[in-house]
Each structure stands twice: as C-alpha cells, then as structure tokens.
C-alpha cells in the first residue's frame, strides 16, 4: 500500500533508520538530499539535510544516534568517503573518514 512519498523520486539511494524514523539519502542522478519519514504515521518525507557530496549506489549504515553514507558513485567516479548525519537534530552530513577502497553498491549495516 502506498502510504507516503519521498521529497523527490529517485533510485539507487541508501536507507537508514533510527528508532522512530526512516531516512533515505542520495540516489537518482547524484542527489545530495537526506529525507526523513516517521514510522508511526503515514506522512510524506521531509528534506532534513544534505550529504557532503551528491551520490548514488552508496551503502547506508545506522547506529543508535547517526546515519552513515559510505562510498558510492559521485559522477563520474567511485568514492571512498564516509559521511555521518544526526538522528537527533536535522542537519547536513559531515565527512568522518574514508573506507579503505572506493566502492559502490555495497551492503549496509545497523547497530
């Protein structure tokens, strides 16, 4: 059942989740949007921040407090950057380091 929409249609995005909300970052034709949608209500997503670098095909990871966007494709290259954004405060992501090898289409993890 269709219950809501992202702020923009896109593919190849990463997924992240806090205890109360789902997040979708990047995707499409190298977008930098971070969308947030509540688990407890059927409502559209809100744009709550931006990635450091527009990308798609990146891996999404989640800890209890942060979402992470790792690697991916940033036109025209594959990247190794790891970005982090807060689940507590709606804000842009920050660069927190690099993975050992640039890659895209990798799997994500959750704490």
Number of C-alpha atoms within 10 A of each C-alpha: 3 5 8 12 13 17 15 13 8 16 13 19 26 26 22 25 23 20 11 10 15 17 24 23 30 28 25 17 15 21 19 21 24 28 23 24 22 17 13 8 10 12 13 15 20 16 19 16 19 20 22 18 19 19 31 28 25 31 24 27 20 21 16 13 15 19 26 27 30 30 26 30 22 19 12 8 12 19 21 19 21 21 22 21 25 18 22 10 11 15 15 17 22 16 16 12 12 14 12 9 11 15 19 20 17 12 12 16 12 13 8
